[in-house]
Amino acid sequence: MLKEKKIGIIFFVLLFLICFPFILFSQKSLNEDLLKTEIKKKVTKLKEEIDFDKAQKFFFEMDWDSTLVYSMRQLSRNNVELNDYCHYFRAVGFLRKKLYKEAKNELKFVSKKFTFYHNVNFYLGEIALEQKEFELALEYFKFIEKLPERSYEFKKNTVLQNIGLCYLHLKKFDKAEGYLLQSSKLNEIRKDTLSLVKSYIAVANLYYIQYKDNQAVPYFEKAYNLSKKVKSFDLKRIVTKNMAVVEENRKNFPLALTYRKEYETWKDSLNDQNKVWEIAEVEKKFAIKQKQKEVNILAAENKAKIAERNGFLISSVLLFILLGTGVYFYRQKIRNSKIILAQKNELDELNATKDKLFSIVSHDLRSSVNALKTSNGKLIDNLESKNYTELDVLLHKNSSIASGAYNLLDNLLNWALLQTKQGYFYQESLHLATIVQHVEYNYKPLMLNKNIEFKTNVSASDYVFADLDSVKIIIRNFLDNAIKFSKENGTISIYSRPASEDFCYLVIEDTGLGMNEATRKELLKETILLSKKQNDDIIGTGLGMQLCKSLIRKNEGKLDIESEENVGTRIIIALPKFKNHG
């Protein structure tokens, strides 16, 4: 059990280090004076090159889209003296937008005569690290290490940290330890709190992978204590979760529970912040569209008035034209009436759906809040009587209620974004087993509360072509349903079925309540939107199922359900297979 938990935190930290290498260990130094000075000289010397002037301004303002536009315009002028700078601007712009292939291509166009070519090597090292080409990344960073620190615009501790990471991924732990500790000491000397937290995480991970807990735990604790001084919710979430898993491994469950609660607090803060930004962006776009519609309507009304006036002028001269004009407007009126009637019917259907959605969602939210209110009353009573056993039960119940309500609101937001076509959607090659492990990790506490046995057997060779957020939402909803409809001591399994030529098949199976054939067919209908829950003890609107079906359809996949009452349910998700994966 201890080994499994340790593997869990190692996977979590390694995933963080691999997915966010630039966030953690590739921050730019404040020392950009040399580059700025050289560029200002070029601007002063070549005043007629307006596009270059704009490109360098946007570059230092970190407005990457504008940087890419104006640097490309400058390149079209083919000024050899400025080409290296423009390719350099574009490479950094693509890199910060995480378009690594494009960034790498631009860096190749920079000549070795470029004054700041050592920075090119650094960025190539960053890209190689992101693409898990650790031997290649090591060559670039080792080259930078040999140069005097003043000759390049990045901190030495950043270079050392990246070299340590490369050795860590290559499992050369002795070399990794030397570089990571050296980087940490430099951060301590410079009192760079944010970089120091990240350094401690890397060192702790190094020791934890080697099962050197006595050396790893103090660094985890240092990272946790220092994280209180930084503003990054994401970093606070990482270090708090690390501490929770560490204390679980040490069997100190009360302290682990405290860290878990703190982790959920930072997680909720981060989610709330992201959702506020998303909602604000959606509202902004919606307002712009509404204004545009009003402008279009006014323009159409003006055109109609002009046409009507011209018709009356012509009809005063010729009776035939008057008759023809009258017939024309009559036919237009009938046509418009049909259009209006069709729009009215569509609007009535949408309003009915909206009213039903509000009714069901408000009912379930009220039920959740009422349940929390009742449970909190019991918590107060048991707290006074110091009935800790009952307190533990009530706290777990409150957590389940809050989790259900949160999932309901999360589905509501995703459904709204899907209906208004405002959500970000990008299909790419995805490793199905990795995504399942990531989602599964967040639901393990809920399964432990119900003593549910969990099994996974997802093929490591399955790669699908889909949108990452969509796949996570689909798996999360079906896994959440499996937990809700499973009884105590039940079993939930996630596994792969043999892939076909075009699809990979993921199965989520439980031994819960199951459903009859009529319910199964109803859930698979394309026309169904929302369904009232049959079990009042379980929060649910059918919105999650509708959301999953819509997202599966948008990813060009398929859904099937196999179920039997009081035996269990099997959800079969078919997603397009990524065929070009080597």
N, C-alpha and C positions, 0 to 999 in steps of 0.2 A: 504493500500500500504506500509506504514511504517513497519507494522508488518511482511508483506511478505519479505521485504528486510532484516529485522532483523533476521528472520528465516533463510534466505539465508546465512548470514555471520556466524550464529551459526552453521549451518550444515557444512559450509566450515571449520571452525576452529576445530570443533569436529572431523571431518573426518581426518584432519591433525594430531590431537592429538592421535587418535586411531590407525591410520596407521603407524605413525612414533614415537612410544613411546621411542624406544631406541635412536633414533637420537636426540630427544628433551631432555629427562630427565633421561637417564641412561648412561651418559658418565662416563668412568672410571677415577678415580683419578690418579694423577701423582705419588702418594705415593704407589709404588709397592716394596719398599725396603725389607719389611719383607718376601714377597713371593719369591723374587729373591734370597735373602740371604739364605733362607731355601733350595731352589732348588740347588743353587751352592754347598751347603754342601753335598747334596745327590750325585751330579755329582762327586765331589772330592772323596767321600767315595766309590762310586761304579763306578770306572773308566772303568770296563769291560762292563758296560751297554751302549754301543755305541748308540743304538736306542733311549734310554731315553735322552742322551745328545743332539742328533739331534732334538728330539721332543721339548725339552725346548727352544732350540735356535730359532726354527721356531715359537714357541708360542710367544716369546717376540718380534719377528720380524713381527708378525701378518700375517705370511704366513700360512693360515688356512688349505689349502689342504695338504701341507707337514706335518703340525702338526698332522692331522688326520692319515696320512699314518704311520709315525714313532711311534706315540703313540700306534697304533693298533699292530705294530710289537712288541713293548715292552710288551704289554699285553699278547701276545702269549707266552712270556717267563715265565709268571706267577711268577714274583717277587712280593711277597705280600707287601713289603716295598714301592714299587713304583706304585702299582695298583691305589691307590686313586689319585695320581698326574696325571696319564695317563687318567683316566676317567674324571678328572677335565679339562685337556687340551682339550679332545675331546668335552666335553660339551660346553666349551667356543667357540671352533671352529665351531660347528654346530650352536650355537646361533648367531655368527657373520655372518654366511651364511644364517640366517633366516630359518633354519631347526629346528623348535621349538620342534617337537615331538621327533626327535632324541636327541636333547640337553637334554630334560626332562628325557629320558631313561638313558642317561649317568650319569646325576646328581643323579639318584636313586641308582647307583652302588657305589657312594662315601660313605664311612662309616662315622658315626658320630664321630669317633676318629680322623678324618682328621683335621690337625691343623687349616686349613682355612675353616672349615665347615660353618662359618657364611657367607662366599661368596656364598656357595651353596644355602643358603636361599635367598640371594639377587637375584641370577639368576633365581631361581624358581619363585620369585615375578615378575621378568621381563616377564617371559613366561606367567604367569597367567594374567598379565596386557595386553599383546599382544593378548591373547585369550579371553579377555573381562570377565575373571573370577575375578571380582573386589573384592569380599569378600575374596577369597582365597589369592589374591595378597596383600590385606591389612594385613592379618595375618602374611605373611612373612616379609613385610616391618616394621610392628610394632615390630616384634621380633628384627630386626636389629636396630631400633631406640633406644631400651633399652641398647644396647651395647655401650661401650666407643668408640669414633670415631677412636682412634688410633688402635683399634683391628681389623679393616677391611679396605679393600683397596679402598673404595668408599667414596666420599665426603658426608658429612652430609646433605648438601643442596640438593643433588641428592635424598637421601632417603626421606627427607621431601617433596620434590617436587612430588615424586611418591605417597606418602601417600595422599597428597592433590589431586592428579589426581584421585585416587581411590574414595575418598569422593565426588569429583565432578561428576564422572560418576554414583555414587550411589545417587546423588542429595541431599547429606547432606552438604548443602552449607556453613553453619556456621563453621563446622569442616574443610571443604576444604579451607575456607578463612584463617583460622588461620595458617594452614600448608603452604599454598602457599605464604602468606605474610612473614612468618618466613624464608622461603627459599629465597625469593627475598632479604631480608635484609642481609642474609649471602653472597649472590652473590655481593651485593653492597659493603660489607665490604672487600671481597676478590678481588673486581674489575675484576670479571670474566665476560667480556663483552658478549661473546657468550651465556653463561648460563643465564645472566641477561635478554637478549632480549627474550629468551624463557620463562623465569619466568614471565616477564611482559605480554606476550601473554596469558599465562595461567590465570593470575589474571584478565586481561581484559575480557577474555572469561567467567570467573566465574561471573563477574558483569553483563556482557551483556546478559547472559542467564536469569538473574533475572530482566532484563530491568532496571538496575541501570546505565543508560547511563552516568550520571554525574560522577560516579566513574570509569566506564569502559573506557571512551574516553581518560582521561589523561594517562592511562597505554598503550593504543594503540599508543598514540603520543610518549611516552617514548620509546616504542619498536621500532617505526619507526626511531626516531632520533638516537638511539644507533646502529640500523642496518647498518647505513652508515659507521661504523667503522669495520664491519666484512666482510669477503670475500665470504661468502656463498650466491650464487645467489638464491638458493631455499628459504633461510630465508628472503632475501630482497624482493623476489616476494610475500611471504606470508604477511609480514607486510604492503607492499604497497597496496596490494589488500584489506586488512582489512581497511586501511585508506580511500580507494576509496568508499567502501560500507558505512562506517561510515558517510562520507561527503554527500553521496547520501541520507542517512536517515535524515540528517540535512538540506536537500534541498540546500546545497551549491554546485550546479552542476559545476560551473567553476573549483573549487578546486578539485572536484571529478574527473573531466575530466583530470586534471593534474596528479593526482595519477594513473588514468587508463593508461595514456601514459607511465608513469614511470614503471608501472607494466608490460606493454607489452615489454618495453626495457629489463627488467630483465628476462622476460620469453623468449624473443628471444635470449638473451645472454646464458641462460641455454640450450636452444634447440640447438643453434649453437655449444656450447661446446660438447654436447652429440653427435651431428651428426658428428663433426670432429673426435671424438673418434671412432664412429661406422664405418665411412668411412675408417679411417686408419686401423682398424682391418680387414675390408673386403679386402682392398688392400693387406694387409700383407698375409692373407690366400690365396688370389688369386695368389700372386707372388710365394708362396710356392708350390701351385698346379702346376703352370706353370713350375717351375723348376723340379718338380717331373715328369711331362709329358716329358720334354726334356730328363731326365735321362732314362726313360722307352723307349723312341724312340731310343736313342743311344744303349741301351742294345739290343733292338729288331734288330737294324741294324747290330750289331756285330754278333748276332746269325745267321742272314741271310747270312752274309759273310762267316762264318764258315761252314754253311751247303752247300753253293755254292762251296767252295773250296774242301770239302770232296766229293762232287758229281763229280767234275772234276777228282779227283784222282781215284775214283772208275771206272769212265767211260773210262779211259785210259786202264784199264785192261780188261774189259768185254764190248762188244758192246751192249749186251742185257741190262746191267745195265745203259749204256748211254742212250739207247732208253727209258727205263723206267723212268730215271731221267728227260729226256726232256719232256715226257708226264706229269710227276708230276708238273714240274715248269710251264708248259703251263696252266694246270688246276688251279694252284695257281694264275697265272697271271690273268686269267679270273675271278676268285673269288675275288681277290683284286680289280680288275677293277670295279666289281659290287659294292663292299663295298665303294670304292672311289666315284663312281657315286652317290650312295645313300647319302653319307656324303656331297657331293657337293650340291645335291638338298636340303638337310636339311639346309646347310649353306646359300644357296641362299634365302631360306624362312626366315631364321633368319635375314639375312642382309636386306631383304625387309622390315621386321617388324621394324628393327632398324632404317632404313632410314625414314620410315613413322613416327615412333615415334619422331625422331629428327626434322623432318619437321613440324609436328603439334605442338610439344612443343616449338620449336624455334619461330614459327609464333605467338603462344599465348603469349609467354614471350615478344616478340618484341611489340606486340599490347599493353600489359600491361605497358611496359616501356614507350612507345610512349604516351599512355594515361596519365601516371603520368607526363611526360614531359610537355604535353599540359596543364594539370590541374595546374601544378606548375607555369606555365607562367601566368595563370589566377589568381592564388593565389597572385603572386607578384603585379599584376595590382590592385586587390581588396584591398590588404594590403595598397597600396599607397593611394587609395581613401577611405580607412577605411570603406569599405562595409562589415560589420561584418556578416550580414545575408548570403551573398554569400560566405564569407569565411567559415562559418560553413558547408554549403552545399558541398563546394569543399573538405574540410577536411574529411567529411564522405565519399565522393566519392573516395578520395585517399585511405582511410582505406579499403574500399571494394575491390579496385583494388589490393592493396598490399596483402590483405587476400586471394584473389583468386589466385594470383601468388604464394603465400606461400603454399597454399593447393596443387597446381599443383606440386611444387617441392617436397613437403612432400610425395605425392602419387608416384612420380617418384622414390624417394629413397626407399620407402617400396616395390614398384614393382620390383626394381632391386634386393633388398635383397631376395624377394620371388623367383625370377627367378634363382638366384645363390644359393639358399638354404642356405643362410648365416644368416637369421633372427632367433632370439630366439623364440621358440614355446613351450608352456607348458600349457596343458589343466588341468583345475581345476574347483572346484565348484565356480560359480559366481552368485551374487545377481543382477538380471537384472535391477531392479528398481534403485538400487544405481548407477550403471554404467550410466543409462540414465540421472539421475539427474546430475551426474558429467559432462557429455558431454553437456547437455542442458545449464548448467551454463555459459559455454564459448561462447555460441551462442546467448544469450539473447540480448547483445548490437546490433548485426546485425539485429535481428528481430524487435527491437525497432526502428531502423533506417527506416525500411519499414512499421512501424506501423502494424506489423503482430501479430495477436492474437495467443497465444500458449497454447495448452491444453495437459495435460499428465494424463494418467490413466493406469499405468503399475502395474500389480498385484504384491503385496509384497510377494507372496508365490512362485513366479517363480524363480527357481535356474537352471542355465544351466551349462553344462560341456563343457567348451571351453577355448581358450587362451584369456587372458584379453586384451592384446594389439590389437589382431585381432578384437575383438568385438567393442572396442573403435573406431578403424579405420573404420569399417563397418558403425556404427551408425553415426559417424562424417561426412562421405562422403554423406550418404543419406540425413542427416539433412541439410548439406551445399547445396545439389542439390535442396531440397525443398524450401530453402530460395531464391536461385538464380532464380528459375522458378516461384516463387510466385509474385503476383502483390501487389501493395500498398493495405493495409487494408485487406489482405488475412488472412487465418487461417491455422495453421499447428498443427496436432495432433499426439501424440505418445501414443499408447495404446496396451494392450494385448488382444489377442483372446484366447478363452478357450484352454488350453493345452491338447494335446493328451497323450497317454501312453508313447510315445517316444520323443515328441518334445514340446518346448515352442514357441509360436508365438508372434513376436513383429511387430506391424504395424506402419509405418510412412506415414501419409496421409497429402496431401496439396490441396489447392484449386487453384493451379497455371495453367500453360499453358496446361498441359496434353500432350498426344501423340496419334497418330493414331494406329490402330491395327498392321500395318506393322512394325512400329518402335518398338512397344512393343515386337513382336515376334523376331525381329532382336536382341534386347538387351538381350534376354534370350537364344540365341544360344550359344552353347559351343565353336563354332569355331570362333566367332567374337573376334577381339582383340582391335582395335581402330576404332573409327568412327569420321568423321569430324562433327563439330557442325553445326547446321542449323541456329542458331541465333547468328550473329556476335557480338551482344552486351553482350553475356554471355561467360565467359572464360570456356573452357571445351575441353577435348580431347577424352573422353571415357575411359581414363586410370583409373580413379577412379572406374567406373563401372566394368572394367575388374579385378581390384585389389579386389574389394568387392566380386565378384563372386569366384575368386580364394581362398580368405580367408574363405568364407562360405563353399566352397567345402572341403578345408583342415580341417575345424572343423566338417566335416560330416553333414553339415546342408543343407538347401534348400532355394531357392529364387523364389518368384513369384511377378508379377507386374499386377496391375489392373489400367487401365487409360482410360480417355476419353478426347478428345481435348476440350480445353477451359472450362473444368469442374474440372480437377485435376487428381492427381496420388496417388495410394496407393501401397506402397512397403511392401511386407509381407516377413519377415525373420524368418525362422524356424531353431532353434538351438537345439542340443541334450539336453534332460532333465536330470538333475542330480537327480537320483532316490534315492540315499542313504541319502539325507538330512533329518535330524531329525526335 
